[in-house]
Amino acid sequence: MFKLISEPRPLLYQLEIEVPDGLEFEQLEWQEIHITGAINKTKFNLRQTASDIDHLPVISKFCQDIRESQSKLLEHMWENPNFQTEWAGYTLEQLKLNTSTYCEACKDWPGFDTGIHLDNRKTVTAGMVFFNQGVIEEKSTTFYRDGNGNFPIMMPCAFGQGWYSANNPHSWHQGANNSNDIRYSIKFGHHLNMIY
């Protein structure tokens, strides 16, 4: 399902994905997200998400396929010695047993901007695939070497393109929609299972 195209830097991959016809983005019940922290909430609140997709056959099957394919992506990530160092003390099988996958549709209105950030530490890996017509840099995610925006790497964001990354202290990134129309995407990845 996923095709890893290149590794612009360690533990960050550009990817392409086979996208089925007829994804039902317009039929999803979009929910506003609520965030905490220092991110610019006004711009971040221009994102809506939808995880209740089971009633829509095409997007539901697509997310199911993404979840099932993530095991192979995690295995590929594990082949990198840098990733194994970050998870020292775990085997690949232990990491799989202690994580779950997610798949969530996103609708980002013009003006959406996450600001430069790291994902929360519960996130092991994260990825996005975009559904933009054409390569529209204004809808891209950009990765940086640090929180000051040094050494930017703009990821591809045309239809069926995206990225996959380890979540670590070097995976600073910023997602934005600086265009005049909606940016549709699907977020996916592995989260640690936390017992409270």
N, C-alpha and C positions, 0 to 999 in steps of 0.2 A: 504494500500500500504506500509506504513512504519511500522516497528515494533521496538519500543524502547526497547533495551535490558537491559541497566543499566544506572545509573547516577553516574559516578565515582566521581563527586563532584557537588555541587549545580549549576544548570542551564547549565550543560554539559552532553549530552546524547550520548551513543553509539547506533547505529541503524543498522538495516538491511532493505533491500528493495527488493521486487520482481522485477527481471530484465527480460524483454522480450528477446526472441531470436532475433538475427539479427540486433542489434544496428549498425548503419552505420557510425561509427567513421571515417573510412578511406575515406568516400565520402564527409565529411564535408569540407567546404572552411575555412581553418584556417587563422586567422588574428593575427599578432603580436600585443602585447599590449604595450602601452606606459604609463610609470608611472612617477610620480614626487615624491619627498621626499627623505629621507635619506636611503632608502632600497638599498642594493647592486644591482644596475641596471643590471650589467653584468649577474648575476645569475638569476635575476627575468625575464629578457628578454628571457629566455629559455622557457617561457610559451606562448602558443598560445591559443586563444579562438575562439569559434564559437557560435554565437547567431542566425544566419540565418539558421534555421533548418526546416522551414516549408515544403520544397520540399522533405524531407526524411520522409516517413510515420512512421517508427518504432520509431526513436528517437524523432520525433515531438510529437507523441502520448505519449511517455514516459515523456517528459517534461511537456506536458499538464496535465498529471496525477499527476506529482510532484507538479505543481502549485496549482491544486485543493486540494491536500492533505495537503498543508501547513497551511490551516486554522485550521485543527485539531492539527497540531504540535504547532501552536501558542496558541491554546486553552489549550493544555497540559502545555505549558510553563507558561501560565497565572495562572494555578492552584498553582504554586509555589509562596508563599508569598514574597520571595526575588525579583522575577520578578515584582510583583505588586508594591513593594516599589520603584523599579527603575523607574517605569512608573506612579508614584503617580500623581493624577490629571486626569488620563485617565481611562475610562472604557475599557473593552475588545472590545466592539463594536466601540468606538471612535478610538482605536488603529487600528482595522481592516480597518476602513474608511480612515485613514490617512496613510496607507501603501500600497505598491504594492509588488507583488511577482516577483521573477526572477528565471530563470533556464538557466544555461550557461555551455556548454561543454568545457572542458579544456584538452589540450595536453601538458604535461610537459616533456621536453627533459632531458636526463641525465645531472646532474649538476644544475638543477633548485633548487632554494632555496629562500624562501621569507624573511628569517631572522625572528627573534622573533619580533612580532608586534601586534598591536590592529587594528581591522578594523575601517574604518571611522565611524564617529558618525551618519551618515545617516543610517547605517545598524542597524536594530533592532535585527534580528536573522540571523544566517548563518549556512549552513550545506554543507556537501560534501558526495557524494557516489562514491566509487571507482570501477574500472573494472579490477583489477589486478588478475592474476591467482596465487592463493596461497597467503599466508600471507607473505608479503615482507616488513619487517620493514623499509627498506631503502626508501620506497615510502609512509611512513605514515605521518600524521599530529600529532604534539606533542603539547599539551597544558601545560602552566606553570602558576604558581601563580603570577609571576611578570615578568618584562622585563629583569631580570637577569638570567632567565632560571632555577629558583628554583622550586622544586617539579614537575618534568615532568610527564605527563600522555600521553603515546603513544596510539593513537586511532587505532582501527582495520581498515585494508585497503585491505582486500581480496575482491573478486568479490561480489558486492552487499552489502558490509559493508561500514560504514562511521560514521559520527558524526553530531550532531545538537547542537548549542550553542546560548545562549543569547550573544549579544555584549555588554560588559560592561567593566569597568576599571580592571576587574580581568580575562578577557578572552584572555590573551596573548597566542599566538600560533605561530607555525612555520611549514610551509609545505615545503617538499623537495622531490626531486627524486635523491637519491644517488645510484641508480642502473645503469645498463648498457643498459636498454631499456626504452621505453616511458611509462609514467604514464598517463592513461586516467581517467578522473573523470567528475562529473557534480556538479557544485556549485549551491546552491539554498538558498533562504531566503526571508526575508521581509526587504524592504527599506522604510524609511519615504518618503512621497511625498513632495517634496520641490517646492514651488512656488517662482520663481525668478522675 
